[in-house]
Amino acid sequence: MTTMPVPAARLCPPAELIAELGLHKVLAVSAHPDDIDFGSAATIAALTDAGVEVTLCMLTTGDAGGFDPGRNAEETSRLRRAEQEAAADVVGISEVIVLDERDGFVQPTSQLVGELVRVMRQTQPQAVLSFHPERAWDRLQKAHPDHLATGEAVVRAAYPYVENPFAYPELEAAGLPAFKIQHLLLMGSPAERVNLRVDVTGYQDRKLAALGRHFSQHRDADRMREFVVEQLQTAHGAGGYAEEFHHVVVNDPARISGF
């Protein structure tokens, strides 16, 4: 059996990405506070600087995270939500929506998928940015179970449910009609799935500044920054900085009746 070669991921400037995908609104979906900042804060900063409206939907408040055994879950939740709000301001995110999933136990249930369909129909994005639903074995830390479950729920919501007027009829009744998502930008994917590298050169410091707002999560902030910079430089490969995605086209003019 012949294995088809994996095409190299192209390096794309933000302005080119915006034009090609027709971006005006983007919905980012994360499992926890700081997820989106590790995965795509520089890309988001570049998008918002160019006038793209970015909304963040956070499934949990991350109450099971951190390193302080003396802080209870309620206080951790309050602190981490405030940290994410501050980080969102750094990169220009216009709104942070918080759902009520349990940190560490996210599952792609029909209820969660319905909540994401509701948020997608409310925000009407051309692209949804979230996690990849496939486990990355090259660095297992990219594939936290909550991340995988978030990615799976997002993909299910993006197709077929958000565009099916007969799915979640209560949303139609509430004035949230079906519409079509055009693109998915998936972070944390297996290396062989990466097909897009967004050139974020010039935005790396905004990413680090956003990550720096998550004070409760960094046991060694200096090493964290070194690691993030190394990852950005490796992804670029030519002296700059880049963030990596698996870009999936959900709907385009070639798609007919869902095929």
Salt bridges, closest charged atoms under 4 A:
GLU16 OE2 - ARG10 NH1 3.01
GLU20 OE1 - ARG10 NH2 2.53
ASP34 OD2 - ARG80 NH2 3.47
ASP35 OD2 - HIS32 ND1 3.11
ASP35 OD1 - HIS147 NE2 3.20
ASP37 OD2 - HIS214 NE2 2.68
ASP49 OD2 - ARG206 NH1 3.21
ASP68 OD2 - ARG71 NH1 3.71
GLU75 OE2 - ARG78 NH2 2.75
ASP103 OD1 - HIS32 NE2 3.10
GLU115 OE1 - ARG118 NH2 2.52
GLU134 OE2 - ARG193 NE 3.05
ASP138 OD2 - LYS142 NZ 3.23
ASP146 OD2 - HIS32 NE2 2.81
GLU152 OE2 - ARG156 NE 2.92
GLU172 OE2 - ARG121 NH1 3.88
ASP199 OD2 - HIS236 NE2 3.25
ASP222 OD1 - ARG225 NH2 2.35
GLU226 OE1 - ARG223 NH1 3.50
GLU230 OE2 - ARG223 NH1 3.67
GLU243 OE2 - LYS207 NZ 2.60
ASP252 OD2 - ARG255 NH1 2.93
